[in-house]
Amino acid sequence: MRARVLIRPKAGILDPQGQAVERALPALGFAGVEHVHVGRLVELDVRDAAELDQICQKLLSNPLIEEYEIQLLDGQNGAPGS
């Protein structure tokens, strides 16, 4: 089963990359953009989707400063699964 994991800083945690992007956007002509956060996207194939939470907690994210969201994907077209 294919899974997509989105990892981003928790609310209240300093996000220097997000701040840099937010400051640069007005200089490029994009006004009105706020609260930018930069994270990571990891896609992986797993045999047992029940292991994904442990994989995220032990390896893919730092639970002290990051949160993660797991999306199960349909192997045919990459659309979110049920």
Secondary structure, DSSP 4 states (H G I P E B T S, - for coil): -EEEEEEEEPTTS--HHHHHHHHHHHHTT--S-------EEEEEE-S-GGGHHHHIIIII--TTTEEEEEEEE-TTT--B--
